[in-house]
Amino acid sequence: MRSARVLVHGRPAGVLTEIERNRHYRLAYDRDYEGPPISLALPSKSAPYEFDRFPPFFDGLLPEGDRLEALLRLAKIDRDDPMSQLLAVGRDLVGAVTVEPADEAAA
């Protein structure tokens, strides 16, 4: 099980957890987070969101085309492993949301 700390404008907002690869993911906001939602499609901060595939919002942040091919080759990541892709590019995303490995966030 892998987790990623999700930040909005550099402030910790929640945790995305891969429960089962390509089958079950959970996004839970931090209880004390008071900022804007991670996405307009994920507005409720009261209960965790459950997904039966990689969450569409985060999938939309992943590189495509030549950039994806370069990432897969350089980082030696499987094409079918979107969580690893997100963790690899998470600090350099377009917009207010960034992502980092949860274990690094705790350090």
C-alpha positions, 0 to 999 in steps of 0.5 A, spaced: 500 500 500 502 506 497 500 513 499 501 520 497 501 527 501 496 531 497 498 539 497 494 545 495 498 551 494 504 548 498 499 546 504 498 539 506 490 537 504 490 530 504 492 523 502 491 519 496 492 511 498 493 506 493 489 500 497 490 495 491 494 497 484 489 499 479 483 497 483 482 501 489 484 508 491 482 512 497 482 520 497 481 523 504 482 530 506 486 532 513 481 533 518 484 540 520 485 542 512 481 549 511 483 551 504 480 550 497 478 543 495 483 539 491 478 539 485 471 542 484 470 534 483 472 533 490 469 538 494 467 534 500 472 534 506 467 530 511 468 523 508 473 519 504 473 518 496 473 511 494 475 509 487 475 503 483 480 505 478 486 511 479 482 517 480 480 521 474 483 528 477 490 525 478 490 521 472 489 528 468 495 531 471 500 525 468 504 527 462 502 524 456 505 523 449 513 524 448 513 526 456 510 520 458 514 516 454 521 519 457 518 519 464 517 511 463 524 510 460 528 515 465 524 513 471 523 505 469 516 506 471 511 501 468 506 504 463 500 501 467 502 504 474 499 511 475 501 511 482 508 511 481 508 516 475 504 521 479 509 520 485 515 521 480 512 528 477 508 530 483 512 536 485 512 539 478 505 539 476 501 544 473 496 548 478 495 549 485 496 541 487 502 538 488 504 531 490 509 527 494 510 521 497 507 520 504 513 517 507 517 524 505 512 528 508 512 525 515 520 526 515 
